[in-house]
C-alpha cells in the first residue's frame, strides 16, 4: 500500500472516530432529509407532473422525517402515489429511527453488534443502558410493525365497505404508520382538501383507532416493552410508572379541559351531540401531544382552547418514543422539584426513590431552551407574516414539539417564517434528542475545579 493511501486511511479512520453517536444521529437525519427532498422535487412526485420546487420539497421532507406534519400543500392534492410513498418512508424512518432499520440489517446478517453500534442505538432510543439495547431494538422492530399492522387492519375493514379495497388499503396503511409515528400526515384530501380528520369527526372507529396508535407510539419503546415483559405494576421501573401515570392524567385532564373550553363554541364542539363532543375532546387531547391530526379547526378554537393546546404540545410524549416536546417525565420532574422547593426540601423524591440533582438541572435546561425558542419564533413569525402573536406562538410551538397543527395555515406564512419552521422542526426532532442525550455523555472536566461561591438575590 502506498504512503498516500495509508495516510488517507488513517485520516478517514481518525475522522470517523471523532464523530460522537449524537453527531451520527444528526448527520444521518440530514442525509435522509436531503434524499427525501431530492425525491419529492422530482416531477413524478407531484400529481400535476410538474416539480414542486426545492423549498416545498425541503419543507415536506423535513416535516415527514421529523414526524411533524406541518405542510404547505394538502398531501393528497399535491403529491402523486410515488410522492406519498416517499413521504410514508420518511415518516417510518424518522419515527422509528434510522438505527432501527440499521439494526434490522445487522440482525438479518447475523452480525455482532459492537460497542459503538450499541451506543448509537441507545441514544437513538433515549437509553443510557447499552446492555439491553439490542433486546429492546428487537422489541421495537417486532412490536412497532405488529401495532401498525393491527391498526391498519382495523381501518381497512372499516373503510372497505365505503371506499373499496384499493382506497381502503392505501388509507389504512398510510394513516396507521402516520398515527403510530405521531406524524399527522393524511391522504383523505380527496374528500375535502386540507380538512384532515374533520371529515371523520363523527366516526368513533377512525378517531379511536388513530388515538390508540398515537398513544402507543408516544409512550416510548422502553415503556411498552417493559409493560409486556414484566406485567406487574409493583415490578415496573420508576420511569415506567411515571410515564403511565402522567400520560393517563394528561389524557383525562386534556379531554375535560377541551370539553369545558369548547363545549359551547359554535365553530368547534358546539353543534355536536354529547357523545361526539366527548369523542372530539378526547381526540384533540391526544392529537395535540405531537400527533398533528385535526378533527376540529384549530383556527376556530377559543383563545383558552389554543392556550391549552400549546401547553399540551410543549409537553409532548415520552422519551424514546416517536413523539416530540419536552417529554412527560421531564415536566413531572420540574413539578416535583418545585413542590419540593416550596416545602423547603433540597431533594426530589418519588416512589421511594431520589431523582439526581443533575437530572433536575437537565430538565430545567431543556424546558428553558424550548420555551425561549418558542417565544422567539412567535415574535419572528408575527413580525414577518400576517398573523398575530398567539397564532405565531401556536405555529412555533407546533414545529418545535413536532406536532404539525396550524391555526393559520403554514402556507400563509412568509418565506423567512417557513425557513424558521424548517429549522425548528429539525431541532425539535433531532436537536432535543441529541441535547438531552448529550447530558448522559457530557464532559466532566469542569468538575475538576470550582470557583468560590457567591450569593445572589433570587426572587
C-alpha positions in Angstrom: 0.0 0.0 0.0 1.4 3.4 -1.0 2.1 6.1 1.6 -0.7 8.3 0.2 -3.3 5.5 0.7 -2.0 4.8 4.2 -2.3 8.5 5.2 -5.7 8.7 3.6 -6.9 5.6 5.5 -5.5 7.0 8.8 -7.3 10.4 8.2 -10.5 8.7 7.4 -10.3 6.4 10.4 -9.5 9.4 12.7 -12.4 11.4 11.2 -14.8 8.6 11.9 -13.6 8.1 15.4 -14.2 11.7 16.2 -17.9 11.5 15.4 -20.0 11.0 18.6 -23.2 9.0 18.4 -25.3 12.2 18.7 -23.4 13.6 15.8 -24.0 10.5 13.8 -27.8 10.7 14.5 -27.9 14.4 13.5 -25.9 13.8 10.3 -27.9 10.8 9.2 -31.2 12.7 9.7 -29.8 15.4 7.5 -28.9 12.8 4.8 -32.4 11.3 5.0 -34.0 14.8 4.6 -31.7 15.6 1.7 -32.6 12.4 -0.1 -36.3 13.0 0.6 -36.0 16.5 -0.8 -34.4 15.2 -3.9 -37.1 12.6 -4.5 -40.0 14.9 -3.7 -38.7 17.6 -6.1 -38.9 15.2 -9.0 -41.8 15.8 -11.4 -43.0 12.2 -10.8 -43.6 13.0 -7.1 -46.2 15.7 -7.9 -49.7 14.9 -9.0 -49.5 17.5 -11.7 -46.3 16.1 -13.2 -44.5 19.4 -12.6 -41.8 19.7 -10.0 -42.9 21.5 -6.8 -39.5 23.2 -6.4 -36.8 23.0 -3.9 -38.3 24.8 -0.9 -41.7 22.9 -0.8 -39.8 19.6 -1.2 -37.4 20.5 1.6 -40.2 21.6 3.9 -42.2 18.4 3.3 -39.2 16.1 3.6 -38.2 17.8 6.9 -41.7 17.6 8.2 -42.1 13.9 7.3 -38.6 12.9 8.6 -39.1 14.8 11.8 -42.6 13.4 12.1 -44.1 16.8 12.4 -47.0 17.0 9.9 -46.9 20.7 9.0 -47.5 21.1 5.3 -47.5 23.7 2.6 -49.9 21.7 0.5 -52.6 19.1 1.1 -50.8 15.8 0.9 -53.3 14.1 -1.4 -53.8 17.1 -3.6 -50.1 17.8 -4.2 -48.4 14.5 -4.2 -48.8 11.6 -6.5 -48.7 7.9 -5.4 -44.9 8.0 -5.7 -44.7 11.2 -3.6 -47.0 9.8 -1.0 -44.9 6.6 -0.8 -41.7 8.7 -0.3 -43.4 10.6 2.5 -44.5 7.4 4.1 -41.0 6.0 4.0 -39.6 9.2 5.5 -42.2 9.1 8.3 -41.3 5.5 9.2 -37.6 6.2 9.1 -38.0 9.4 11.2 -40.5 7.9 13.6 -38.8 4.5 14.4 -35.3 5.9 13.9 -32.7 5.0 11.2 -30.9 2.8 13.8 -33.9 0.5 13.8 -33.5 -0.1 10.1 -29.7 -0.4 10.5 -30.1 -2.9 13.4 -32.5 -4.9 11.3 -29.9 -5.3 8.6 -27.3 -6.3 11.3 -29.6 -8.9 12.8 -30.6 -10.4 9.5 -26.9 -10.7 8.5 -26.3 -12.2 12.0 -23.5 -9.7 12.6 -22.2 -9.0 16.1 -23.4 -5.6 17.4 -20.3 -3.7 18.6 -20.0 -1.2 21.4 -20.1 1.8 19.1 -23.3 0.5 17.4 -24.8 -0.1 20.8 -24.1 3.5 21.8 -25.8 4.9 18.7 -28.8 2.5 19.2 -29.1 3.5 22.8 -29.0 7.2 22.1 -31.5 6.8 19.2 -33.9 5.2 21.7 -33.1 7.6 24.5 -31.5 4.9 26.7 -28.5 5.0 29.0 -28.2 1.2 29.4 -26.3 -0.3 26.5 -26.6 -3.9 27.8 -30.3 -4.3 26.9 -30.4 -2.1 23.8 -30.2 -5.0 21.3 -33.1 -6.8 23.0 -35.1 -3.6 23.1 -34.3 -3.0 19.4 -35.8 -6.3 18.6 -38.9 -5.4 20.5 -39.1 -2.1 18.7 -39.0 -3.8 15.3 -41.5 -6.6 16.1 -43.8 -4.5 18.3 -43.9 -1.5 16.1 -44.8 -3.5 13.0 -47.4 -5.5 14.9 -49.1 -2.4 16.3 -49.1 -0.7 13.0 -50.4 -3.8 11.2 -53.2 -4.2 13.8 -54.3 -0.6 13.4 -54.1 -0.8 9.6 -56.4 -3.9 9.6 -59.0 -2.2 11.8 -59.0 0.9 9.5 -59.0 -1.3 6.4 -62.1 -3.3 7.5 -63.8 0.0 8.4 -63.0 1.8 5.1 -63.7 -1.2 2.9 -67.5 -1.0 2.5 -67.5 2.7 1.7 -64.4 3.2 -0.3 -63.4 -0.1 -1.9 -60.4 -2.3 -1.3 -57.7 -0.2 -3.1 -58.5 3.1 -1.3 -59.1 1.3 2.0 -55.7 -0.4 1.7 -53.9 2.8 0.9 -55.6 4.9 3.6 -55.3 2.2 6.3 -51.6 1.6 5.9 -50.7 5.3 5.4 -52.7 6.5 8.4 -51.7 3.6 10.7 -48.0 4.5 10.1 -48.6 8.2 10.3 -50.5 7.8 13.6 -48.1 5.4 15.3 -45.1 7.6 14.3 -47.0 10.7 15.6 -46.6 12.3 12.2 -50.1 13.6 11.4 -49.9 13.4 7.6 -53.1 12.3 6.0 -54.3 11.4 2.4 -58.0 11.9 2.7 -57.9 15.2 0.9 -60.0 13.7 -1.9 -62.9 14.1 0.4 -62.1 17.6 1.5 -58.7 19.1 0.8 -56.9 20.3 3.9 -59.6 19.1 6.3 -57.5 16.3 7.8 -59.7 14.1 10.1 -62.5 16.7 10.3 -64.3 14.5 7.7 -64.4 11.7 10.3 -65.2 13.8 13.4 -68.4 11.8 13.9 -66.7 8.4 13.3 -65.6 6.8 16.6 -63.8 3.9 14.9 -61.4 6.1 12.9 -60.8 8.6 15.7 -60.3 6.0 18.5 -58.1 3.7 16.3 -55.9 6.7 15.4 -55.9 7.8 19.1 -54.8 4.3 20.2 -51.9 4.3 17.7 -50.8 7.8 18.7 -50.8 7.0 22.4 -48.9 3.7 21.9 -46.3 5.5 19.7 -46.0 8.3 22.3 -45.5 6.1 25.3 -42.0 5.2 24.2 -40.4 1.8 23.2 -38.9 1.2 26.6 -42.2 1.6 28.4 -44.5 -0.7 26.4 -41.7 -3.3 26.1 -41.4 -3.4 29.9 -45.2 -3.5 30.3 -45.5 -6.5 28.0 -42.4 -8.2 29.5 -42.9 -7.5 33.3 -46.8 -7.3 33.6 -46.7 -6.2 37.2 -47.2 -2.7 38.5 -45.0 -3.4 41.5 -42.1 -4.6 39.4 -42.3 -1.7 36.9 -39.4 0.7 37.0 -40.0 4.2 38.4 -39.7 5.7 35.0 -42.4 3.4 33.5 -44.8 4.1 36.4 -44.3 7.9 36.0 -44.9 7.7 32.2 -48.1 5.7 32.6 -49.4 8.0 35.4 -48.7 11.3 33.7 -49.9 10.0 30.3 -53.2 9.0 31.8 -53.5 12.3 33.7 -52.8 14.3 30.6 -55.3 12.4 28.5 -58.1 12.7 31.1 -57.2 16.3 32.0 -56.9 17.4 28.4 -60.2 15.8 27.5 -62.0 17.5 30.3 -60.3 20.8 29.6 -61.2 20.9 25.9 -64.8 19.9 26.6 -65.2 22.6 29.1 -63.5 25.3 27.0 -65.0 24.4 23.6 -68.4 22.8 24.7 -70.5 25.8 23.5 -68.1 27.1 20.8 -70.3 27.1 17.6 -67.2 26.7 15.5 -65.8 23.5 17.1 -67.7 21.3 19.6 -70.9 23.4 19.9 -73.1 21.9 17.1 -72.1 18.3 18.0 -74.0 15.7 20.1 -72.8 15.0 23.6 -71.0 11.7 22.6 -69.4 13.4 19.7 -68.3 16.3 21.9 -66.6 13.9 24.3 -65.1 11.9 21.4 -63.6 15.0 19.7 -62.5 16.5 23.0 -60.6 13.3 23.7 -59.1 13.2 20.2 -58.0 16.8 20.5 -56.3 15.9 23.8 -54.5 13.1 22.1 -53.5 14.7 18.8 -52.1 18.0 20.2 -49.4 16.0 22.1 -47.4 15.7 18.8 -49.8 13.7 16.6 -51.0 16.5 14.4 -54.3 15.2 13.1 -57.1 17.7 13.1 -60.7 16.8 13.9 -61.7 20.4 14.7 -60.5 23.6 13.0 -57.6 24.8 15.1 -58.0 28.4 13.9 -61.5 28.5 15.3 -60.6 27.3 18.8 -61.2 29.8 21.6 -58.2 31.6 23.0 -58.3 29.4 26.1 -58.5 26.3 23.9 -55.4 27.4 21.9 -53.6 28.0 25.2 -54.4 24.5 26.4 -53.4 23.1 23.1 -50.0 24.8 23.2 -49.4 23.6 26.8 -50.0 20.0 25.8 -48.0 20.5 22.6 -45.0 21.6 24.6 -45.3 18.6 26.9 -45.4 16.1 24.1 -44.9 12.4 24.6 -42.4 10.3 26.4 -38.6 9.8 25.9 -37.5 7.2 23.4 -40.8 7.4 21.5 -42.0 8.8 18.2 -43.3 11.9 19.9 -41.7 15.3 20.5 -42.0 18.0 23.1 -40.1 18.4 26.3 -41.4 14.9 27.3 -43.8 13.9 30.0 -41.3 12.8 32.7 -39.3 16.0 32.1 -42.3 18.1 33.0 -43.1 15.9 36.0 -39.5 16.2 37.3 -39.9 20.0 37.2 -43.2 19.9 39.0 -41.8 17.6 41.7 -38.8 19.9 42.1 -41.0 23.0 42.5 -43.1 21.2 45.1 -40.0 20.0 47.0 -38.5 23.5 47.0 -41.8 25.1 48.1 -41.7 22.7 51.0 -38.2 23.6 51.8 -36.6 20.4 50.6 -33.4 20.1 48.5 -34.0 16.6 47.2 -36.7 15.4 44.8 -38.2 12.0 45.7 -40.9 9.9 44.0 -41.9 6.2 44.6 -39.3 6.0 47.5 -36.5 7.0 45.0 -34.5 10.2 44.8 -34.0 11.9 41.4 -30.4 13.1 41.0 -30.0 16.9 41.1 -28.2 16.7 37.7 -31.3 15.3 36.0 -33.4 18.1 37.5 -31.0 20.6 36.0 -31.1 18.8 32.7 -34.9 19.0 32.7 -34.8 22.7 33.5 -32.4 23.3 30.7 -34.5 21.5 28.1 -37.7 23.3 29.1 -36.0 26.7 29.2 -34.4 26.3 25.8 -37.7 25.2 24.2 -39.8 27.9 25.8 -37.2 30.5 24.8 -37.1 29.3 21.2 -41.0 29.2 21.1 -41.3 32.9 22.2 -38.5 34.0 19.8 -40.3 32.1 17.0 -43.6 33.6 17.8 -42.1 37.1 17.7 -40.3 36.4 14.4 -43.3 34.8 12.7 -45.8 37.5 13.8 -43.3 40.2 12.7 -42.7 38.7 9.2 -46.1 37.2 8.5 -49.7 38.5 8.6 -50.6 36.6 11.8 -51.0 37.7 15.4 -48.7 36.7 18.2 -50.9 33.9 19.5 -51.1 32.2 16.1 -47.4 32.8 15.7 -46.7 31.1 19.0 -49.0 28.3 18.1 -47.0 27.7 14.9 -43.6 27.9 16.6 -44.6 25.5 19.4 -46.2 23.1 16.9 -42.9 23.0 15.0 -40.6 22.7 18.0 -42.8 20.0 19.6 -43.1 18.2 16.2 -46.9 18.4 16.4 -47.9 19.6 13.0 -51.1 21.5 13.8 -51.5 25.1 12.5 -54.1 27.7 13.4 -53.5 29.9 10.3 -52.1 27.6 7.7 -48.3 27.2 7.3 -48.6 28.1 3.6 -49.8 31.6 4.6 -46.5 32.4 6.4 -43.7 34.3 4.8 -40.8 32.5 3.2 -38.5 33.5 6.1 -41.0 32.2 8.6 -41.3 28.9 6.7 -37.5 28.6 6.8 -37.5 29.1 10.5 -40.2 26.4 10.8 -37.9 24.0 8.9 -35.1 24.7 11.4 -37.5 24.3 14.3 -38.8 21.0 13.1 -35.3 19.6 12.7 -34.3 20.9 16.1 -37.5 19.6 17.7 -36.8 16.1 16.5 -33.0 15.9 16.4 -31.8 18.8 18.4 -33.7 18.0 21.6 -32.8 14.3 21.2 -29.0 15.0 20.9 -29.2 17.7 23.5 -30.9 15.5 26.1 -28.7 12.5 25.4 -25.6 14.7 25.4 -26.2 15.1 29.1 -25.6 11.4 29.6 -22.1 11.7 28.0 -21.2 15.2 28.9 -17.7 16.3 29.5 -17.0 16.3 33.3 -13.7 18.3 33.0 -15.3 21.3 34.6 -15.9 19.4 37.8 -12.1 19.1 38.4 -12.1 22.5 39.9 -14.6 25.0 41.3 -14.7 28.8 41.7 -15.5 30.4 45.0 -19.3 30.6 45.7 -21.2 33.9 45.7 -24.7 34.7 46.9 -27.3 36.4 44.7 -30.7 37.9 45.3 -33.2 35.4 43.8 -36.9 36.2 43.6 
